[in-house]
Each structure stands twice: as structure tokens, then as C-alpha cells.
Amino acid sequence: FDKDVDCVSNGRSEMGEDLKRAFLGSQMRLLSPFPFWKIPIIGQYLDGAGWAIKRLENEFSRLVRENENSPDISEAKTFLAKIISYSKGGSGDDAMSHKRLTGNLMTMFAAGSETTHVTMCSALHTIAYDKTGLQEELAAEALTMSDLEVAGGLDEITESLPRLRSLIYESLRVAGPTPFVGVENTEPFELVPGTILPPQTNFFLPWRYISTLDNADPSRLTPLGPNNTPRADFDARRWLTETPDKGLVVNRPSHKTGFRPFGEGVRVCPGRELAEIEMLVILSSILRKFEIALEPNHAPMKLVTRFTESPNVDIRLILKPRKLSLKEAGSKKKRKAPTDGPPAEGSRKSRRLQGFAADGSMLPPKPSREEIENEREERVRECREVRLRAARAVAEAGAEKAAKENPTATYEHC
């Protein structure tokens, strides 16, 4: 959405403000004793949300129209371009009307803007406020990863950041945007003996409260974690476990752990994987480059109920650039105490610079510039040959055919 809507560089955009108004109106409608918004003509505008929703619809419709009419839509790499290309190539149930496409984009934009940002705000506040060394552990974990822009894929990102994933899951559980979930039964349901509820009965399940219980079904209890922390308390390391073969791994919340952050079944959140990757990439990128602290005299933060649960104050952070990676800092030797008098010539040089190996033997002579250039050219030639062999293998596996039949095909499909 930064590329399609330019909402990041614009800061407090009008779309963001309209989204807040729409959320506020939705909260009022949820708590209203009667559906006033269904009153003909004026109902949608009594709470002020109707105007905001209309502006959002018009703006998203304009964006979709512009991209639909673009001649280069099939070559664009933004999310909006991809979904429009897929819709154009579909038929029957796979084809999306303009109105349906606009509605789906509005839903994803609204849901992702609210829920993802609340979780990241809570996580950043926890990192900055923590006094147990959590930030150092998370930064060390993030720094051991390869560059996020050239990471091997989603699996490498998720498997390489178990501590950060544990923090995100615990933030979703205790300080996330949704303390309850709404469900509806499709068949008659016996709530207690003698009381049968008809189909399409609405339930509100307080899953945050349920996840803190100690007297629930033992097979569905929230784990205590490596620190044996009570379930009612926040513990950023709760979802971690040590295994003999894989080392430190994270237990992903499920219905067996008393907590399921993205829902379950056919109504599961369709953007759950996207949301998790977004949070992992953004938080790890910040930790790799900055030390995080709260602003002096920062006001206490608590969650308040709006459309979702969110912080009651702006979380104001101080980001201090990391001068060294943790690996460099850990390997940096302590300097010797200064001695009187000027240093002897060459005394500041390391043994390596003086031509000695660690065992005291002489190091081999350095290669000439010509030898270095020849070796570099050889490596470039080998890399080029490897890429060509890989391209031929992918083509032989059916990549061209798959791309014509399915525009969303990847190498994994072949």
C-alpha cells in the first residue's frame, strides 16, 4: 500500500483519518440497541461514518480503475497489480467484479492497518520497557540472519526468528487488538443440559481471558514457558522451547494451547501469514539498525477498547543507531591500559599485519593484484554458468508452460 497509495511518505493521510472515523462508527453500531444505520437515506450518515466510508470506497475504486486501465499491469510488482492481473485472468467464480475487488482491498487495508499496527506498537513498547535483556536477545537473533532483502524465503525468515515470533504471539495474546472473537453455530447446540441454542446463534468468546485460566482442560492449556510464568502474566519467552535436533524453536499457538490469534476453520483470517511476515520483517529490521528506548518521562501505557483494543497513548520511542553488530561487539577485545612513553615503532600492528600467524609461523606472501583479479573473474564466470544451468533446469521443468496457464505460478509449482 505504500507503493499503491503512498501512505507511508504522506504520514497522516486523509485515508488514514477516514479509516479511524469508519472504525469509530463501527464501534458505535456494534453497541447500538437498534440498527439506526438502516434508516432509509439518512441512516448511514447519522454517526458520521457514512461519509468516511463513501470517501474510502471512491478512493479505492479510483485506484482500481487506474490500475485496471494500465497497459503495464501484467508487469507491475505491487500487491494491487498482482490481484488485478489474477482477477482479469480468471473466469466464473475466480473472476472478480470491480465492486467486489474494491471491497476486498478495503477489507485488507482496514484489517491490516488496525490489527498489525496495534500488535507492533505493543511489541515495541515491551522491547523498550523490558529490563531482562530481551532487546539484546532479539537483536542478536536478527543480526545472525542474512540480509532480509535477499533471504532465502519465508521459511528462512520465520525459522530464524523464534524469539521474535514468541514476542509477537504473546503480544497478540495479552496486549493484542482482539481480546474476544465472534462465532456462530450452524447446527443446534446444547450449551448446558436442557438448554439448546438454535442455529445461527452469535457467541462472543473471551479468548484472552480463557488463555489465562489454570483450571481448563489440561490438553488445552496455555504453556507456562521456559520461565514457568503464570498464564495471567506477560512473558515474551512463553512460546519458546528447546529441542535436541533443532535447538530453540517456537510453539505456534493453536486450539490445543488455549489461544488462536487468527481464528480457526473456514473463518480463519486470510491475511494471517502476511501479517506475521510483515511484523517479523519490520521489527527485525528496526532491531538490526537501532537500540530502542522509551522517551524520558513516558506516560504509562494501557490498552483501551475502541474498535479494537489499542494503546491509550502515543508510544514515543528513541532510536539510537547501533554502532556495531553484536557479533563484532562480542569479538572486540579489550584495550590494554596505556603505558608511559611513546609506543615503539610497529608495536601497534597486530601479529597478522607483522606477517605472523597465530602459532608464530610466518604467513605466506600476499597474492598480487593480478592474481586477485584473475580469481575474481573466475568466480564471476562460475556464478554465471550456475545461473544459466538453473534457468535451463527451470525451463525444462515446465516454468514457461505453467506461467501461461497460471499467472501466479512460482518455481515451486514446477
C-alpha positions as CSV (number, residue, x, y, z in Angstrom):
1,F,0.0,0.0,0.0
2,D,3.0,2.3,0.3
3,K,3.6,1.9,-3.4
4,D,-0.1,2.0,-4.5
5,V,-1.4,4.6,-2.0
6,D,1.8,6.4,-0.9
7,C,0.5,6.3,2.6
8,V,3.9,6.0,4.3
9,S,5.6,9.1,2.9
10,N,2.4,11.1,3.3
11,G,2.2,10.4,7.0
12,R,-1.2,11.3,8.4
13,S,-3.1,10.8,5.2
14,E,-6.7,11.6,4.7
15,M,-7.4,7.9,4.0
16,G,-6.0,7.1,7.5
17,E,-8.2,9.6,9.1
18,D,-11.3,8.3,7.3
19,L,-10.3,4.8,8.4
20,K,-10.4,6.0,12.0
21,R,-13.8,7.6,11.5
22,A,-15.1,4.4,10.0
23,F,-13.8,2.3,12.9
24,L,-15.4,4.7,15.4
25,G,-18.7,4.4,13.6
26,S,-18.4,0.6,13.5
27,Q,-17.9,0.5,17.3
28,M,-21.0,2.7,17.8
29,R,-23.0,0.5,15.6
30,L,-21.9,-2.7,17.4
31,L,-23.1,-1.3,20.7
32,S,-26.3,0.3,19.4
33,P,-29.6,-1.1,20.8
34,F,-31.1,-0.8,17.3
35,P,-29.8,-0.7,13.7
36,F,-30.2,3.1,13.1
37,W,-27.8,2.9,10.1
38,K,-30.6,1.0,8.2
39,I,-32.9,4.0,8.3
40,P,-33.5,4.9,4.6
41,I,-31.4,7.8,3.1
42,I,-30.1,9.3,6.3
43,G,-29.2,6.2,8.4
44,Q,-25.7,5.8,7.1
45,Y,-24.8,9.4,8.0
46,L,-26.2,9.8,11.5
47,D,-22.9,8.7,13.2
48,G,-20.7,10.4,10.6
49,A,-19.2,7.1,9.4
50,G,-21.1,7.1,6.2
51,W,-19.2,10.0,4.7
52,A,-15.9,8.4,5.6
53,I,-16.8,5.0,4.2
54,K,-18.0,6.6,1.0
55,R,-14.7,8.5,0.5
56,L,-12.8,5.3,1.1
57,E,-14.9,3.5,-1.4
58,N,-14.4,6.2,-4.0
59,E,-10.6,6.3,-3.4
60,F,-10.1,2.6,-3.7
61,S,-12.4,2.5,-6.7
62,R,-10.2,5.1,-8.4
63,L,-7.0,3.2,-7.6
64,V,-8.5,0.0,-9.0
65,R,-9.7,1.8,-12.2
66,E,-6.3,3.4,-12.8
67,N,-4.5,0.0,-12.5
68,E,-7.1,-1.9,-14.5
69,N,-6.6,0.5,-17.4
70,S,-2.8,0.5,-17.2
71,P,-1.2,-1.2,-20.2
72,D,1.7,-2.4,-18.0
73,I,-0.5,-4.0,-15.3
74,S,0.8,-7.5,-16.0
75,E,4.4,-6.5,-15.4
76,A,3.9,-4.4,-12.3
77,K,5.0,-6.0,-9.0
78,T,2.7,-4.3,-6.4
79,F,0.1,-6.2,-4.5
80,L,-2.7,-4.3,-6.2
81,A,-1.3,-5.1,-9.7
82,K,-1.0,-8.8,-8.9
83,I,-4.6,-9.2,-7.6
84,I,-6.0,-7.3,-10.6
85,S,-3.9,-9.4,-13.1
86,Y,-5.2,-12.5,-11.4
87,S,-8.8,-11.3,-11.5
88,K,-8.5,-10.5,-15.2
89,G,-7.2,-13.9,-16.0
90,G,-10.0,-15.7,-14.0
91,S,-13.3,-16.9,-15.2
92,G,-16.5,-17.9,-13.4
93,D,-16.1,-17.9,-9.7
94,D,-12.5,-16.9,-10.0
95,A,-13.3,-13.6,-11.7
96,M,-13.9,-10.6,-9.5
97,S,-16.2,-7.7,-10.3
98,H,-14.9,-4.2,-9.8
99,K,-17.1,-3.7,-6.7
100,R,-16.0,-7.0,-5.2
101,L,-12.3,-6.2,-5.9
102,T,-12.7,-2.8,-4.3
103,G,-14.4,-4.3,-1.2
104,N,-11.7,-6.9,-0.7
105,L,-9.0,-4.3,-0.9
106,M,-10.8,-2.1,1.6
107,T,-11.2,-5.0,4.0
108,M,-7.5,-6.0,3.8
109,F,-6.3,-2.3,4.1
110,A,-8.6,-1.7,7.1
111,A,-7.9,-5.0,8.9
112,G,-4.2,-4.9,8.3
113,S,-3.8,-1.2,9.3
114,E,-5.5,-1.7,12.6
115,T,-4.6,-5.1,13.9
116,T,-1.0,-5.3,12.7
117,H,0.0,-1.8,13.9
118,V,-1.5,-2.4,17.4
119,T,0.5,-5.6,17.8
120,M,3.7,-4.0,16.7
121,C,3.1,-1.0,19.0
122,S,2.7,-3.3,21.9
123,A,5.8,-5.3,21.0
124,L,7.9,-2.2,20.6
125,H,6.8,-0.9,24.0
126,T,7.6,-4.2,25.6
127,I,11.1,-4.2,24.0
128,A,11.8,-0.7,25.1
129,Y,10.4,-1.2,28.6
130,D,12.0,-4.6,29.3
131,K,14.8,-4.9,31.9
132,T,15.6,-8.6,31.4
133,G,17.9,-8.4,28.4
134,L,15.1,-9.2,25.9
135,Q,16.2,-6.5,23.4
136,E,19.8,-7.8,23.3
137,E,18.5,-11.4,22.7
138,L,16.2,-10.2,19.9
139,A,18.9,-8.0,18.3
140,A,21.4,-10.8,18.3
141,E,18.9,-13.1,16.7
142,A,18.1,-10.5,14.0
143,L,21.7,-9.8,13.3
144,T,22.5,-13.5,12.7
145,M,20.1,-13.6,9.8
146,S,21.2,-12.9,6.3
147,D,20.1,-9.7,4.7
148,L,16.3,-9.6,4.7
149,E,16.1,-8.4,1.1
150,V,18.0,-11.5,-0.1
151,A,16.7,-14.0,2.4
152,G,16.1,-17.5,1.1
153,G,12.3,-17.2,1.5
154,L,9.5,-17.1,4.1
155,D,10.7,-20.2,5.9
156,E,14.1,-18.8,6.5
157,I,12.7,-15.6,8.0
158,T,10.2,-17.4,10.3
159,E,12.6,-20.2,11.4
160,S,15.5,-17.8,12.0
161,L,13.5,-15.6,14.4
162,P,11.9,-17.8,17.1
163,R,12.4,-15.3,19.9
164,L,10.8,-12.5,17.9
165,R,7.9,-14.8,17.0
166,S,7.4,-15.7,20.6
167,L,7.2,-12.0,21.5
168,I,4.6,-11.4,18.7
169,Y,2.4,-14.3,19.8
170,E,2.5,-13.2,23.4
171,S,1.7,-9.6,22.4
172,L,-1.3,-10.9,20.4
173,R,-2.4,-12.9,23.4
174,V,-2.1,-10.4,26.2
175,A,-1.7,-7.0,24.5
176,G,-3.2,-7.5,21.1
177,P,-6.1,-5.9,19.3
178,T,-8.7,-8.7,19.7
179,P,-9.5,-9.9,23.3
180,F,-12.5,-11.8,22.0
181,V,-13.8,-13.5,18.9
182,G,-17.3,-13.8,17.5
183,V,-18.6,-17.1,16.2
184,E,-21.9,-18.6,15.0
185,N,-23.1,-22.1,15.2
186,T,-24.5,-23.8,12.1
187,E,-26.3,-26.6,14.0
188,P,-28.4,-26.8,17.2
189,F,-26.0,-26.5,20.1
190,E,-26.6,-27.7,23.7
191,L,-24.8,-25.1,25.8
192,V,-25.8,-26.7,29.2
193,P,-28.0,-29.7,29.9
194,G,-31.6,-28.8,28.9
195,T,-30.6,-25.6,27.1
196,I,-30.4,-26.0,23.3
197,L,-29.5,-22.9,21.2
198,P,-30.8,-22.8,17.6
199,P,-28.6,-22.5,14.5
200,Q,-27.1,-19.0,13.7
201,T,-26.8,-18.1,17.4
202,N,-24.0,-15.5,17.9
203,F,-21.4,-16.2,20.5
204,F,-18.6,-13.9,21.9
205,L,-15.7,-15.9,23.2
206,P,-13.4,-14.0,25.5
207,W,-10.3,-15.9,24.4
208,R,-7.8,-13.6,26.1
209,Y,-9.4,-14.5,29.5
210,I,-9.7,-18.1,28.5
211,S,-5.9,-18.2,27.7
212,T,-5.1,-17.1,31.3
213,L,-7.1,-19.9,33.0
214,D,-5.3,-22.6,35.0
215,N,-8.4,-24.8,35.5
216,A,-9.2,-25.5,31.9
217,D,-8.8,-28.8,30.0
218,P,-5.2,-29.9,30.6
219,S,-4.8,-30.7,27.0
220,R,-5.7,-27.1,26.0
221,L,-3.8,-25.0,28.5
222,T,-1.5,-22.1,27.5
223,P,2.1,-23.2,28.1
224,L,4.0,-21.7,31.1
225,G,7.2,-21.3,29.0
226,P,10.8,-21.9,30.0
227,N,10.5,-19.4,32.9
228,N,7.4,-21.2,34.3
229,T,5.5,-17.8,34.2
230,P,1.8,-17.7,35.3
231,R,-0.6,-17.7,32.5
232,A,-2.1,-14.4,33.5
233,D,1.2,-12.6,33.2
234,F,3.0,-11.4,30.1
235,D,6.1,-13.4,29.2
236,A,7.9,-12.7,25.8
237,R,9.6,-16.1,26.0
238,R,6.5,-18.1,26.8
239,W,6.2,-19.8,23.4
240,L,9.9,-20.9,23.2
241,T,11.1,-24.5,23.7
242,E,14.5,-26.2,23.3
243,T,14.8,-29.3,21.1
244,P,17.8,-31.6,20.8
245,D,17.8,-31.6,17.0
246,K,16.6,-28.1,16.0
247,G,17.7,-26.1,19.1
248,L,15.5,-23.2,20.0
249,V,12.1,-23.3,18.3
250,V,8.7,-21.6,18.8
251,N,5.4,-23.3,19.6
252,R,2.9,-21.8,17.3
253,P,-0.4,-21.1,19.1
254,S,-3.3,-23.4,18.2
255,H,-6.6,-24.6,19.6
256,K,-4.5,-27.0,21.8
257,T,-2.8,-24.1,23.6
258,G,-5.9,-22.2,24.6
259,F,-5.2,-19.4,22.1
260,R,-5.6,-19.0,18.4
261,P,-4.7,-15.4,17.3
262,F,-6.0,-15.6,13.8
263,G,-9.2,-17.6,14.3
264,E,-10.0,-21.1,13.1
265,G,-11.8,-23.1,10.4
266,V,-13.4,-21.6,7.4
267,R,-13.5,-18.1,9.0
268,V,-9.7,-18.0,9.7
269,C,-8.0,-14.7,8.9
270,P,-6.9,-14.9,5.2
271,G,-4.1,-12.4,5.9
272,R,-2.5,-14.3,8.9
273,E,0.7,-15.3,7.0
274,L,1.1,-11.8,5.5
275,A,0.6,-10.2,8.9
276,E,3.2,-12.4,10.6
277,I,5.8,-11.8,7.9
278,E,5.1,-8.0,8.0
279,M,5.7,-7.8,11.7
280,L,8.8,-10.1,11.6
281,V,10.4,-8.1,8.8
282,I,9.6,-4.6,10.3
283,L,10.6,-5.4,13.9
284,S,13.8,-7.3,13.0
285,S,14.8,-4.5,10.6
286,I,14.5,-2.0,13.4
287,L,16.4,-4.2,15.8
288,R,19.2,-4.7,13.4
289,K,19.8,-1.0,13.0
290,F,18.7,0.7,16.2
291,E,18.7,0.4,20.0
292,I,15.2,1.2,21.3
293,A,14.3,3.1,24.4
294,L,11.2,5.0,25.6
295,E,11.2,8.7,25.7
296,P,12.1,10.2,29.2
297,N,9.0,10.5,31.5
298,H,7.0,8.4,29.1
299,A,3.3,8.1,30.2
300,P,2.2,4.7,31.4
301,M,0.6,2.7,28.6
302,K,-2.5,0.6,28.9
303,L,-5.0,-0.9,26.4
304,V,-8.3,0.8,25.9
305,T,-11.3,-0.5,23.9
306,R,-12.1,1.3,20.7
307,F,-12.9,-0.6,17.5
308,T,-10.2,-2.9,18.7
309,E,-8.0,-2.7,21.8
310,S,-5.2,-0.3,21.3
311,P,-2.7,1.8,23.4
312,N,-4.3,4.7,25.2
313,V,-1.2,7.0,24.4
314,D,1.2,7.5,21.6
315,I,4.2,5.3,22.1
316,R,7.2,7.6,21.8
317,L,10.5,5.9,21.1
318,I,14.1,7.0,21.0
319,L,16.0,5.1,18.3
320,K,19.8,5.1,18.7
321,P,21.8,3.7,15.7
322,R,23.7,0.5,16.5
323,K,27.4,1.3,16.1
324,L,28.5,-2.3,15.9
325,S,26.8,-5.6,15.2
326,L,26.5,-7.8,18.3
327,K,29.0,-10.3,16.7
328,E,31.5,-7.5,16.2
329,A,30.9,-6.2,19.7
330,G,31.3,-9.6,21.2
331,S,34.6,-10.4,19.5
332,K,36.1,-6.9,20.1
333,K,39.0,-7.3,22.6
334,K,39.5,-5.0,25.5
335,R,42.3,-2.5,25.0
336,K,45.4,-2.7,27.2
337,A,46.0,0.0,29.7
338,P,48.1,2.8,28.3
339,T,51.8,2.8,29.2
340,D,54.2,5.7,29.8
341,G,56.3,6.9,26.9
342,P,55.7,6.8,23.2
343,P,54.9,3.4,21.6
344,A,57.7,1.6,19.8
345,E,57.7,1.7,16.0
346,G,55.4,-1.1,14.7
347,S,54.2,-2.0,18.2
348,R,50.6,-1.1,17.4
349,K,50.5,-3.5,14.5
350,S,48.8,-6.9,15.1
351,R,50.8,-10.1,14.6
352,R,48.9,-10.7,11.3
353,L,49.9,-7.3,10.0
354,Q,53.5,-8.0,11.0
355,G,53.4,-11.2,9.0
356,F,53.0,-13.8,11.7
357,A,50.3,-16.5,12.1
358,A,48.6,-17.3,15.4
359,D,51.1,-20.1,16.1
360,G,54.1,-17.9,15.5
361,S,54.9,-19.1,12.0
362,M,55.4,-16.8,9.1
363,L,52.3,-16.1,6.9
364,P,52.5,-16.9,3.1
365,P,53.1,-13.8,0.9
366,K,50.0,-11.8,-0.1
367,P,48.7,-12.5,-3.6
368,S,49.4,-9.9,-6.3
369,R,46.7,-7.6,-7.6
370,E,46.8,-9.6,-10.9
371,E,46.2,-12.9,-9.1
372,I,43.2,-11.3,-7.1
373,E,41.6,-10.0,-10.3
374,N,42.0,-13.4,-12.1
375,E,40.4,-15.2,-9.1
376,R,37.5,-12.7,-9.1
377,E,36.9,-13.1,-12.8
378,E,36.9,-16.9,-12.4
379,R,34.3,-16.7,-9.6
380,V,32.1,-14.4,-11.8
381,R,32.3,-16.9,-14.6
382,E,31.4,-19.8,-12.4
383,C,28.4,-17.9,-10.9
384,R,27.2,-17.0,-14.4
385,E,27.3,-20.7,-15.5
386,V,25.4,-21.8,-12.4
387,R,22.6,-19.3,-13.1
388,L,22.4,-20.4,-16.7
389,R,22.2,-24.1,-15.6
390,A,19.5,-23.2,-13.1
391,A,17.5,-21.2,-15.7
392,R,17.7,-24.2,-18.2
393,A,16.5,-26.6,-15.4
394,V,13.6,-24.4,-14.5
395,A,12.6,-24.1,-18.2
396,E,12.8,-27.9,-18.7
397,A,10.7,-28.4,-15.6
398,G,7.8,-26.5,-17.3
399,A,8.1,-23.0,-16.0
400,E,7.1,-21.4,-19.3
401,K,4.0,-23.6,-19.6
402,A,3.0,-23.1,-16.0
403,A,3.3,-19.3,-16.3
404,K,1.0,-19.3,-19.3
405,E,-1.6,-21.5,-17.6
406,N,-1.4,-19.8,-14.2
407,P,0.0,-16.2,-13.9
408,T,0.6,-16.7,-10.2
409,A,2.8,-19.8,-10.7
410,T,6.2,-19.9,-9.0
411,Y,9.1,-22.2,-9.3
412,E,7.6,-24.4,-6.6
413,H,4.7,-25.2,-8.9
414,C,7.0,-26.7,-11.4
